[in-house]
Amino acid sequence: MIAGSTAIWDAIWVTSDEVLGPAPEKTRRAIILLSDGMNTSGRKKLDDAVQAALKSEAIIYSVGIGDNFYSGVDKGSLNKILQSGPAVGHIFRGTNANFARLLSRSRKRCDRST
């Protein structure tokens, strides 16, 4: 892998398929994806990642983090996760300054849906 490369879809697939696997009964699962949304390498496609997340019954919370020095946040890529199925979750956009607030908001969402 090249330095600075990002394999977002591979990361979601590996986490869903190899780390989480099928969910035990009455278990809630979440993947928190911290990313600039730029998938620059990897072998898996978006659909592979989404199908693995659905199979493991995981909700994906995408936190877009980036700055103008590099290329910012590829919101389109992160939005693809949202548009891919009902079990795949939410996107939060923010800067480092409000990151703690974003995590708090996502936790409250999880608490409300239990």
N, C-alpha and C positions, 0 to 999 in steps of 0.2 A: 504494500500500500504506500502511496506517495505521501510525504509529509504535507499536512494541511488538507488532506482529502477527507470527505465525509460520506459515509455510506448509511444514510438515514433508513432506507427501506430494509437493508440487511440488519441493522440494529433492532428495529421493531420486530422483524421476523425471528431473529435469534432469541430475543427476550420472550416473545410470545410462545414460540415453539419449543425451545430448548430449556429456558429457565422456568417459565410458568407452567407450560403444558396445560392439559385439561383441568378446569376448575373443580375442586371438590364441591359438594352440595352446599348451598348457602354461603358461598365465598365471594366476596367482592374483590376485584382486582383492578389495578390501575397502572398504567405506564406513564411516567412523566417525561416527556421528550423536550429537552432543552436544546434548541438548535436555531441556526440562522435560516434553516429551511433549504439549504443548498445541498442537494444530493449530487456529489461530484464523483463518486465511485461506487463500487459494489456490484453484486451480481443479481440481487433480488429486485423485482419491480414493485411498484406501489400496490398492485393487486395482491401479490404474494404476501406483503406485510399486512394488509388489511385482512385477508383471509386467515392468517395465523392469529391475529388479534381477536377476530371473531370466534375462532375455534377455542381460544383460551379464555374467552369471555372477559377480556380486558378492555377497559375504557382508556383511550389515549388522551391525555391532556398535553397539548402542544404549547410550549412557551417559546415565542419567537424572540430571540436575543441577537442583536447585532448593532453595528454602529456605522456611521457614514464613512469612516476611514477605510473599511473594507467595502462590502457591497450591501450593507444593511441586512434586512430580513426579506427572504423570498416568501412573501405572504401567500402567493399562489400555490406554492408547493405544500405549505402547511394547510392551506384550505382544502387541498385535494384529500387530505385525511378526513376532514369533516364531511365531505360530500360523498364519502365512500360507503357509508353504512350506518345504521342506527346505533350500533354498539361502539362506534368510534367517535370520540368525544368533543372536546372543547379547545378553542385556541385563545390564548392570552397574548397580547402584544405589550411589550413594555421595555423599559430601560433598566439598567442596574439599580437606579434610584428607587424604583417602585417594585422591585422583584419580590421583596418580603410581603408586600400587600397582595401581589398576584397569587403567591402561594397560599396565603390566608384565605383568599377568595375561593380558590379551588378546593381547599379543605372544607369550607362551609358548604359548597355545592355537594361534596361527597356526603357530608353529614345529613343534608336535607333529603337526599335520595335513598337513605337507608330505612 
